[in-house]
Amino acid sequence: MKDIEYVFMDIDGVLYRGNHSINGAREFIDYLIEEKIKFMCVTNNSAKTPADYSKRLRGMGINIRDTEIINSGVATVEFLKDTFLKEKDNLSAYVVGGEGLISLIENSGIKLEDKNPDLVVVGWDITFTYEKMKKASLAIQKGAIYIGTNPDMTYPSHEGILPGCGAILASITAASGVEPIIIGKPKTLIMEMAAKKISAKKEKSLMIGDRIDTDILAGRNFGIQTAIVLSGVVDKSEVSKSHIKPDYVFEDMMDLYINLKKSRKV
């Protein structure tokens, strides 16, 4: 890892879990800043805005600005702008998701509509109900384009492993018979957007995550080195059983920080 100059990392399960920071997260970020290693947080969680995440991280002593964070909500809005808003000005969407996703969609110029929307956009929603599933399913059956911010089936919290966006998408897919267009990791769109912000060179980049099926696969798909930390949703046995292999495995961010620091001194 001695040649790493650009770092991409997930947030949930990597920098914090629930209401607590992950061991070594603060030290790792401070080291990146000190060494002038450029970084971007790339999270599939669309429930809040980058500003919300920055505020929460800073409250934990982790010095990350909102400009250093991109989530699947931001990537989804960019996708909608490039794909649909160019063709139709008065685009409408029914949005299932947190306040962050809803505000991002609304501020993009897309009208919020739950009767006959052009789009159904679904992110992680801790207030998901049968009524929301019904409205989304009916709209999709009428021809609305079905967009999912990310496929994560679970979400790591201080309570344990909770249902994620992928679980919500699965219920709507079961009801409507339609598979969503996925925007976040492991798709490369969000990685391309993040890389552009810091002018990253792939041969000197590292992706850090706690999930094999999204974080590590996204890094692999993007063509960069990958590191998994065992502080989120997977353990060593799951890593060893997976056919998708990360380049590095660390217990947590402290373990990664110590090894990165050591490798750069060689």
C-alpha positions as a printed NumPy array, in Angstrom:
array([[  0.   ,   0.   ,   0.   ],
       [  3.041,   2.316,  -0.016],
       [  2.027,   3.928,  -3.336],
       [ -1.535,   4.817,  -2.286],
       [ -2.3  ,   8.511,  -2.884],
       [ -6.097,   8.362,  -3.233],
       [ -8.502,   6.693,  -0.825],
       [-12.193,   5.919,  -1.223],
       [-14.084,   4.621,   1.801],
       [-17.519,   3.631,   2.968],
       [-18.95 ,   5.259,   6.117],
       [-21.371,   2.911,   7.928],
       [-19.42 ,   0.046,   9.466],
       [-16.114,   1.655,   8.448],
       [-15.967,   5.05 ,  10.165],
       [-18.837,   4.538,  12.59 ],
       [-21.402,   1.982,  13.575],
       [-24.642,   3.316,  15.007],
       [-23.791,   6.099,  17.442],
       [-20.137,   5.178,  17.943],
       [-17.023,   5.767,  15.859],
       [-14.996,   2.754,  14.738],
       [-11.657,   2.206,  16.467],
       [ -8.971,   4.109,  14.541],
       [-11.324,   6.09 ,  12.274],
       [-10.273,   9.484,  13.635],
       [ -6.568,   8.618,  13.568],
       [ -6.809,   7.282,  10.013],
       [ -8.503,  10.422,   8.65 ],
       [ -6.062,  12.684,  10.514],
       [ -3.192,  10.713,   8.949],
       [ -4.63 ,  11.103,   5.418],
       [ -4.92 ,  14.859,   5.95 ],
       [ -1.408,  15.089,   7.414],
       [  0.096,  13.097,   4.528],
       [ -1.964,  15.006,   1.925],
       [ -3.555,  11.769,   0.686],
       [ -6.747,  12.775,  -1.114],
       [ -9.894,  10.93 ,  -0.061],
       [-13.62 ,  10.652,  -0.672],
       [-16.291,   8.934,   1.392],
       [-18.488,   6.907,  -0.943],
       [-21.579,   5.625,   0.843],
       [-24.66 ,   3.821,  -0.411],
       [-26.742,   5.292,   2.411],
       [-29.061,   7.854,   0.812],
       [-31.111,   8.7  ,   3.898],
       [-29.214,  11.925,   4.611],
       [-27.257,  14.565,   2.697],
       [-23.438,  14.86 ,   2.63 ],
       [-23.783,  17.878,   4.967],
       [-25.714,  15.713,   7.458],
       [-22.992,  13.047,   7.383],
       [-20.22 ,  15.606,   7.777],
       [-21.924,  17.077,  10.833],
       [-22.329,  13.64 ,  12.406],
       [-18.735,  12.605,  11.677],
       [-17.324,  15.857,  13.028],
       [-19.397,  15.324,  16.165],
       [-17.414,  12.105,  16.631],
       [-14.105,  13.9  ,  16.118],
       [-13.697,  12.626,  12.54 ],
       [-12.632,  15.605,  10.432],
       [-14.478,  15.124,   7.128],
       [-16.096,  17.945,   5.13 ],
       [-19.331,  17.577,   3.178],
       [-17.354,  18.116,  -0.064],
       [-15.46 ,  14.924,   0.765],
       [-18.635,  12.828,   0.853],
       [-20.759,  11.453,  -1.981],
       [-23.713,   9.154,  -1.362],
       [-26.023,   7.154,  -3.585],
       [-28.655,   9.901,  -3.312],
       [-26.325,  12.428,  -4.941],
       [-25.344,   9.872,  -7.593],
       [-29.008,   9.071,  -8.242],
       [-29.852,  12.739,  -8.811],
       [-26.931,  13.086, -11.246],
       [-28.117,   9.968, -13.081],
       [-31.675,  11.333, -13.315],
       [-30.423,  14.698, -14.586],
       [-28.249,  13.105, -17.276],
       [-30.748,  10.44 , -18.303],
       [-34.241,  11.881, -17.931],
       [-34.258,  15.626, -17.207],
       [-32.612,  16.385, -20.547],
       [-35.571,  14.797, -22.306],
       [-38.42 ,  16.073, -20.114],
       [-38.63 ,  19.284, -18.102],
       [-41.645,  18.518, -15.919],
       [-40.385,  15.188, -14.57 ],
       [-42.166,  13.743, -11.52 ],
       [-41.161,  11.091,  -9.001],
       [-42.593,   9.166,  -6.09 ],
       [-39.756,   8.916,  -3.565],
       [-39.413,   6.3  ,  -0.848],
       [-36.492,   7.3  ,   1.354],
       [-35.119,   9.554,   4.042],
       [-35.348,  13.343,   4.18 ],
       [-31.915,  13.668,   2.587],
       [-32.932,  11.786,  -0.567],
       [-36.282,  13.561,  -0.78 ],
       [-34.662,  17.014,  -0.554],
       [-32.002,  16.097,  -3.132],
       [-34.675,  14.946,  -5.594],
       [-36.876,  17.987,  -4.99 ],
       [-33.98 ,  20.455,  -5.271],
       [-32.99 ,  18.926,  -8.609],
       [-36.2  ,  20.254, -10.148],
       [-38.1  ,  16.966, -10.136],
       [-41.669,  17.309,  -8.865],
       [-42.721,  15.02 ,  -6.018],
       [-45.824,  13.039,  -7.019],
       [-47.434,   9.868,  -5.644],
       [-50.34 ,   9.366,  -8.075],
       [-48.954,   9.025, -11.592],
       [-45.205,   9.707, -11.375],
       [-42.712,   9.255, -14.188],
       [-40.263,   7.677, -11.751],
       [-40.268,   5.697,  -8.535],
       [-37.037,   6.346,  -6.615],
       [-36.361,   4.13 ,  -3.607],
       [-33.661,   4.499,  -0.948],
       [-33.238,   3.338,   2.631],
       [-36.313,   4.384,   4.619],
       [-36.689,   3.631,   8.336],
       [-40.371,   4.704,   8.097],
       [-41.175,   2.295,   5.247],
       [-44.789,   1.085,   5.376],
       [-47.25 ,  -1.071,   3.465],
       [-48.808,   2.139,   2.109],
       [-45.48 ,   3.231,   0.615],
       [-44.923,  -0.219,  -0.879],
       [-48.437,  -0.117,  -2.368],
       [-48.004,   3.328,  -3.945],
       [-44.6  ,   2.407,  -5.38 ],
       [-45.843,  -0.903,  -6.766],
       [-48.944,   0.59 ,  -8.383],
       [-46.928,   3.372, -10.011],
       [-44.375,   0.903, -11.387],
       [-47.149,  -1.317, -12.747],
       [-48.535,   1.76 , -14.553],
       [-45.185,   2.307, -16.247],
       [-43.109,   4.452, -13.858],
       [-39.369,   3.817, -14.18 ],
       [-38.11 ,   2.071, -11.034],
       [-34.825,   3.379,  -9.583],
       [-33.043,   1.976,  -6.509],
       [-30.325,   4.063,  -4.866],
       [-28.429,   0.98 ,  -3.664],
       [-28.784,  -2.801,  -3.216],
       [-27.518,  -3.206,   0.394],
       [-29.728,  -5.815,   2.022],
       [-28.576,  -4.904,   5.524],
       [-27.307,  -1.967,   7.564],
       [-24.873,  -2.207,  10.522],
       [-26.071,  -0.439,  13.692],
       [-25.445,  -0.447,  17.443],
       [-28.553,  -2.675,  17.709],
       [-27.179,  -5.241,  15.282],
       [-27.635,  -5.861,  11.558],
       [-30.815,  -4.114,  10.359],
       [-32.813,  -4.383,   7.082],
       [-31.306,  -2.12 ,   4.404],
       [-32.448,  -0.528,   1.163],
       [-32.124,  -3.83 ,  -0.689],
       [-34.755,  -5.387,   1.583],
       [-37.18 ,  -2.563,   0.739],
       [-36.417,  -2.905,  -2.971],
       [-37.041,  -6.664,  -2.748],
       [-40.527,  -6.123,  -1.345],
       [-41.46 ,  -3.631,  -4.082],
       [-39.987,  -5.919,  -6.752],
       [-42.017,  -8.844,  -5.378],
       [-45.196,  -6.745,  -5.494],
       [-44.618,  -5.128,  -8.907],
       [-42.727,  -7.855, -10.75 ],
       [-40.116,  -5.306, -11.89 ],
       [-36.404,  -5.148, -11.034],
       [-34.993,  -1.682, -10.246],
       [-32.201,   0.195, -11.985],
       [-29.458,   0.304,  -9.31 ],
       [-27.29 ,   3.426,  -8.997],
       [-24.943,   2.933,  -5.993],
       [-22.141,   0.464,  -5.35 ],
       [-21.222,  -2.   ,  -6.815],
       [-22.081,   0.014,  -9.938],
       [-19.196,   2.243, -11.022],
       [-21.137,   5.496, -11.612],
       [-20.747,   6.63 ,  -7.998],
       [-17.042,   5.669,  -8.046],
       [-16.488,   7.632, -11.259],
       [-18.131,  10.693,  -9.721],
       [-15.998,  10.424,  -6.583],
       [-12.79 ,   9.883,  -8.558],
       [-13.47 ,  12.937, -10.698],
       [-13.765,  15.141,  -7.602],
       [-10.205,  14.343,  -6.473],
       [ -8.668,  13.631,  -9.912],
       [ -7.738,  10.14 ,  -8.708],
       [ -5.362,   7.847, -10.559],
       [ -6.612,   4.277, -10.422],
       [ -3.18 ,   2.707, -10.051],
       [ -2.648,   4.699,  -6.834],
       [ -6.149,   4.281,  -5.388],
       [ -7.634,   2.145,  -2.608],
       [-11.284,   1.369,  -1.81 ],
       [-12.08 ,   0.588,   1.852],
       [-15.378,  -1.001,   2.863],
       [-17.126,  -3.441,   5.161],
       [-19.206,  -5.221,   2.509],
       [-17.95 ,  -7.615,  -0.145],
       [-20.964,  -7.423,  -2.456],
       [-20.995,  -3.611,  -2.699],
       [-17.772,  -1.952,  -1.477],
       [-15.194,  -4.524,  -2.539],
       [-16.994,  -5.368,  -5.78 ],
       [-17.299,  -1.649,  -6.585],
       [-13.546,  -1.263,  -6.149],
       [-12.896,  -4.327,  -8.282],
       [-15.319,  -3.123, -10.969],
       [-13.607,   0.275, -10.962],
       [-10.174,  -1.316, -11.288],
       [ -8.545,  -0.272,  -8.01 ],
       [ -7.1  ,  -2.015,  -4.937],
       [ -9.532,  -2.959,  -2.179],
       [ -9.425,  -3.411,   1.592],
       [-12.163,  -4.809,   3.804],
       [-12.527,  -4.022,   7.511],
       [-14.261,  -6.506,   9.796],
       [-15.993,  -3.801,  11.858],
       [-19.219,  -3.849,   9.835],
       [-21.323,  -6.656,   8.385],
       [-18.851,  -9.442,   7.48 ],
       [-16.401, -11.591,   9.427],
       [-13.278, -13.53 ,   8.412],
       [-15.199, -16.703,   7.541],
       [-17.457, -14.818,   5.102],
       [-14.428, -13.216,   3.481],
       [-12.695, -16.589,   3.076],
       [-15.846, -18.17 ,   1.577],
       [-16.482, -15.351,  -0.898],
       [-15.371, -15.686,  -4.517],
       [-14.816, -11.907,  -4.502],
       [-11.5  , -11.403,  -2.73 ],
       [-10.276,  -8.076,  -1.337],
       [ -6.577,  -7.269,  -1.652],
       [ -6.317,  -6.626,   2.099],
       [ -8.262,  -7.643,   5.216],
       [ -8.105,  -5.608,   8.453],
       [ -9.823,  -5.897,  11.807],
       [-10.78 ,  -2.214,  11.848],
       [ -9.531,   1.221,  10.813],
       [ -6.836,   1.228,  13.497],
       [ -5.386,  -1.959,  12.014],
       [ -5.525,  -0.421,   8.529],
       [ -4.022,   2.874,   9.753],
       [ -1.074,   1.136,  11.412],
       [ -0.356,  -0.954,   8.308],
       [ -0.696,   1.954,   5.873],
       [  1.602,   4.113,   7.974],
       [  4.149,   1.285,   8.231],
       [  4.07 ,   0.53 ,   4.481],
       [  4.628,   4.186,   3.529],
       [  7.772,   4.338,   5.685],
       [  9.402,   1.445,   3.822]])
